[in-house]
Amino acid sequence: MGKKVLVVDDEPNMRLLIKEELEEMGLEVDEAANGEEALEKFQKSNYDLVTLDIEMPGTNGLEVAGKMREMKKDAKIILLTAYSHYKSDLASWAADAYVVKSMDFTELKEEVGRLLNL
């Protein structure tokens, strides 16, 4: 069985695009539409990596990343956002990588590959 990834994004189209890109890499992909759902799934399942949108209604990605780190210290987390200003936010250090969203998924796939040793 391949490595398991949780894709967290409040935009269904973005979740689908990321899921398809990661499945092409041979990964098993699960999805969550918000921070609460992500934390629930993260607690019940063992994921090798999580991609987290930052701007979401309710609990934002930075808060979710912090909570996931508390639950599993060695969790691999990639923060995804349309806004590059978060890079300087100290809370983003709860993540292993930080990728600015675009329709070109090269950087995301490179980070996933690096973190999962693919």
N, C-alpha and C positions, 0 to 999 in steps of 0.2 A: 504494500500500500504506500502511496506517495505521502509527502508532507502535507499537513493540514493547515489551511490559512483561513482566518476570519476577516471578511471585508466589511467594514462599518462605514456606512454613508447614508445620509438621509435622502439622497437623490437616487431613485430606482435606476435611472439610465446609467448613472456613473457606476453604481454597484454592478450592473450587468456588464458594462465594458471592462471593468477591472477583473471581474470574475472570469470572463472569456479569455482575457490576456493571461491570467495566472493558470487557468486550466490548460492553455496551450503549452505552458511550461511543465505540465505533468503534475500539477498540484491539485489537491482536493480542496474545494472552496466552499465555505459556508458564509452566510450573509446575515447582517443585522442592520436594521433601519435607524437605530438610535442608540445612545449610550446605555440606556437601561437594559435594552434587549442584548446588547453586546456583553455587558457585565454578567447577565444571567447565563448566556451561552458559554462565556469564558470560564465561569465557575464550574459548569457541568461537563465541559469537554476539554480535551487537551490539544491546544493549538500550537503549532510550531512557530507561527508568526501572525501578527494582527496588523492590518492596515486601518488607520483611523482617520476619518475626516475630522477636522477641528471644529468648523462652524456647523453645529447641529442644534436643533431645538432641544430644550431640556439640558441634560448633562453634556457639556461640550467635550471634544476629543482630548483636550489637555487633562481635564478632570478624570476622564475614563482611563487614560494612560497611567495616571498616578495611582488610581485604584487597582488597576491590573498589576502594576509593579508591586503593590502591597501584597496582593494575593499570590503572585508568582514572580519572585525576584529576577529570574533569568528569562522572563518572557521577551520575545523579540517583537518590537513595536516600531512601525513606520507611521509617522504622522503625514497625512496628505491634506493639503489645503490649497485654495486658490490665492491665498494671501501670503506673500513672502515675508511680511513684517513679523510673523510669528517666530521666525528663525532666531531672533534676538531675545525672545521671551524665555526666561529661565525655566518655565514649566516644560518647555519643549525638550529639555534635557532628560525628561522621563522616557524619551524615545531613543531608539538606536539609529534612526535615520529620519530625515525630514525631506519630503518631496513636494515641490509645487506642482499642482495638478495641471495637466495639459492633455490634448488629444494624442500626444505622442507619449506612449507608455515606456519608452526606452529606459529612462532614468529609474522609474519604479521597478521595472523588471531587473535592472542591474542591481539595485539595492536588495530586492528579494533574493536574487541569486547569491549575492555576497553574504547576506545574513543566514541563508539556509545552506551555504556551501554547495550550491548546485553547479 
